[in-house]
Amino acid sequence: MLVREVCQTYAREVEKLGYKLLELISLSLGLPSNRLNGYFEDQLSRMRLNHYPPCPSPELALGVGRHKDAGALTIVAQDDVGGLQVKRKSDGVWVPVKPTSNALVINVGDIIQVWSNEAYESVEHRVVVNSERERFSIPIFFFPSHYVMVKPLEELVNEGNPPKYKPYNFGKFNVARNRSNYKKLEVQNIQIRIAMGGIDQAFVQEPEQRSKPSTIEVDGIPVIDMSVSGTGGIEKLASEIGNACQKWGFFQVINHGVPLELRQRVEKVAKAFFDLPIEEKRKAKRDELNFTGYHDEEHTKNVRDWKEVFDMLIEDPTFLPASPDPDDEEIRTYSNKWPENPPEFRKTCQEYCREVEKLAFKLLELISLSLGLPANRLSDFFKHQTGMLRLNYYPPCPSPELALGVGRHRDGGALTVLAQDDVGGLQIRRQSDGEWIPIKPIPNAYIINIADALQVWSNDLYVSAEHRVVVNSERERFSIPLFFFPSHYVKVKPLEELVNEQNPAKYKEYSWGKYYVNRTGSNYKKLEAENLQIDHFKTPESE
């Protein structure tokens, strides 16, 4: 038989199964078995043949990125290789779907979720690849007619269970989704819109990542006074910092030497800038070729953050690799993009950068001492530093229980030195139990956190802690982090003085510049896969 005839015959047989499953789902909802059939009189269903060739770097790529199917049902035949994974609702863990001989995998799509008014759920899934065997799968996507208006079924809606979705035209919805699958777009493709207090679905976190009211009483992270002198005082200060780096990965510093008047001035120009009309702010908008400037579509873990930012380089110009490709040796020059208003913006930010940079170098020396190393052990890594200053603005959010100002993440560089206002919102994940702990604002203090490069240099003695920012519905919030990054050519690996037979290196060497460029790309827009993390460089012995 010809390929065409074989595929057509197979599609007709699986279509019969699709209708049978649809009837059973109708019955499971307490409806007549034929309740949904009329929606498929001129169905738009399609069959797909998938081929996943062996991948030389399966730890970096996915066969299909995480997504939810848009139709009613998907019926998948997969071979014995495996690779399909679903995200378990209870804990967010990716669970492999084990191949069963001559079985078909069925998953409920978005339309069933809407028709059932969320009694049934369209779950997130993905396909992982491997470096040895090719894989084949054959899904049939069971789609209704193009003219069907999708909405919760009236029999499943009442005063106690009002409709959770507005009606939408499936044909229009499908066409919009197809465009985003055909090529890379500048914005996320269309998703089913949940009635969520007026915020776009792009901002909505997965249920397990959303902030929840907490009654946890904690003392908080250590507060360290830097106004010491003499050898004994320096040693005590280094010891306090070392303990904080081990237990928390975060601490606050007071009496740090950064003039309060300067901090107040930079906070003032930050507010003045973000108060400008959006058209004015976008005159200094960043893009893929220059990541400095204004941006309001930051993504963390592929979910849009509820914030606006302005980024500027500490060193202008700064030199970075042109791409994450290991074989691409091109170095690109980046310069700051400055707004016209407020007039004092540039001068104030540059002056502030230099003062906080001094604090960052001082902290780096103390961290070196805390590791039993010379104070200047890490300084050479920053001769042509690639760090930046960021102004963050978090406007009030109408649904703070659904969105985050910044999703959970770990910072990629060496250190972050953060000024926050009195509103609060920064939370860190406590190592001992995984609880999210709020960092209480202290007037004129700086929050310091250890980032990934220092975790690697210390060979896991110090921890780059996961953190996030929650938002509120009443007050705007500002924060100003300085991200202290090494030179682009630095090869990050555990320091040789901290490695021995009993404590072997836990990470393979990686290029800071390539790592940074990869992570910057994932922050700029939504990607199909999670961005690069230091865990990707773990040695097999340490995993």
Number of C-alpha atoms within 10 A of each C-alpha: 6 6 7 8 10 10 14 11 11 12 18 11 10 18 19 11 13 20 18 15 16 21 18 16 21 19 14 11 14 11 16 13 18 15 14 18 14 12 16 16 11 13 15 16 18 13 19 13 11 13 12 18 15 15 18 12 11 14 13 15 18 20 22 16 16 20 15 18 18 24 22 22 25 22 21 19 18 24 17 13 15 19 23 21 18 20 17 14 14 8 10 14 11 15 13 17 14 14 17 13 10 9 11 16 15 15 20 21 23 23 25 27 22 26 23 23 21 17 11 17 18 21 18 18 20 20 19 20 25 21 12 11 11 14 19 16 18 16 20 21 23 24 23 25 17 19 14 19 16 21 21 22 16 12 11 17 15 9 6 6 9 12 22 18 19 14 14 15 14 22 18 14 18 17 12 14 16 13 13 15 10 8 8 12 12 10 11 17 15 17 17 15 16 16 13 14 11 10 18 14 19 21 20 22 20 12 13 11 16 16 19 12 6 10 6 10 8 9 10 16 20 18 18 17 14 16 13 13 10 7 9 10 13 17 16 13 21 22 18 19 25 22 15 22 25 17 18 24 25 26 22 25 20 17 14 19 12 19 13 11 9 15 19 12 15 23 20 14 20 24 16 13 22 21 12 13 9 11 9 15 20 15 14 18 21 19 12 10 9 14 22 24 24 25 20 19 20 20 22 22 18 23 24 27 24 27 23 18 22 26 22 24 24 24 18 13 14 19 19 21 23 16 19 17 13 10 7 11 11 10 13 14 12 18 17 20 20 17 20 14 14 14 11 13 19 19 11 18 22 16 13 20 19 14 15 23 20 14 16 20 18 16 21 21 19 24 27 20 21 22 17 14 16 13 18 14 14 18 14 12 16 17 11 17 21 25 22 21 25 21 25 22 23 24 19 17 23 16 17 21 18 22 29 29 28 23 24 19 17 19 18 25 22 23 27 24 22 19 22 24 17 13 15 19 23 21 19 25 19 18 15 8 7 10 13 19 20 23 20 17 18 17 12 19 21 25 23 22 27 27 25 24 23 26 25 27 23 23 21 16 15 24 25 26 23 21 21 22 21 24 28 21 12 11 11 15 21 23 21 22 21 25 25 24 24 25 20 24 16 18 16 21 22 22 16 12 11 16 15 9 6 6 9 15 24 22 24 17 16 15 17 24 24 20 23 20 18 18 16 15 17 20 20 21 20 22 18 16 17 17 18 18 17 16 13 12 15 16 14 9 9 9 8
